[in-house]
Amino acid sequence: MQVNIIHVSSKGQIVIPASWRKRMDIQEGDELLAIGDDDSILIKKVERTSLKREFEQAAKDVRKRAKKLGLTPQDLQDAIKEARESA
């Protein structure tokens, strides 16, 4: 595992280090799945054909974490409602 400090631009953009892009074969136009949780962001390269499978795995991981934290479906609905109202 490699660790780098990545800076955020004034437009909210980040740059994936060239060594990572080369190692992971990330090309211009590739799609990445981004999942945010508290103060963490997971970014994963996905193939267009596997996007549904990737989303299902991500959703499974989120459900597992929500269960571990004791969150109920109503807690999630309330969070969605609050996020929509503040947008």
N, C-alpha and C positions, 0 to 999 in steps of 0.2 A: 504494500500500500504506500502510495506517495502522498506527501502532505505539502501543500503550497498555500500561501496567503494570496487571495484573489481580491482585487479592489473593485468596487462598484462605481460606475461612471455617474455623472450628473443625470443621465437618462435612465438609470437603473440597470444598465447593462453590465455584464461581467465577461471576462475573457477566460476561456478554458486554455490552460497552458499548452503550448505547441507540442511538448513531449507527450502530454495526455492524449491530445487529438491524434497524434501519429500512432501511439500505442493502441488506442481504441478505434482507429480508423474512422474518425469523425470528420465528415466532409461537409462543405457548404450545402445547405438545404436538408441535411439529415434532421430527423426529428428526435427530440429528447423528452422524456417524461420527467416532470418535476413534481416532487411531493414535499410539502412543507408541514412541519410539526413543531410547535413551540419555537425553539431557536435553531432548528436544524432544517436543512434542505437536502434532499436526495435527488440527484439528477442521474438518469439512466438512459443510455442510448437504446432506442427501440427501432425495430424494423416496422415499416407500415403494416405489413401483414400480421405482425404479432402485437399490435397495439392493444387489441381487445384482451389478449392473454396477459400482457403487462399490466393493464388496468385492473384486471381481476386479481392478480397477485398483489398489487398495491392495495386494493380495497380489502383483501384478506388480511394483509399486515395491519392496516388501519383498524379493522374490526377487532383484531387480536389485541392491539394496544388499547383501544377504547374499553374492551372488556377488562383488561388488566387494571385500568384506571378507575373502573367502576362506573363508567359513563353509560347512561341509558339512551334508548332511541329518542326519548323526549329531550334529553340534554343536547343531543346533536341537532334536533329540529330547532330548539331554542337558539343555539349558536348560529345556525344558518339564518334564522329570522333576524337576529341581531346584526349579523354581517351585512345582510341585504339592506337593512334600515340605515346603517351607517355609511353605505356606499353612495 
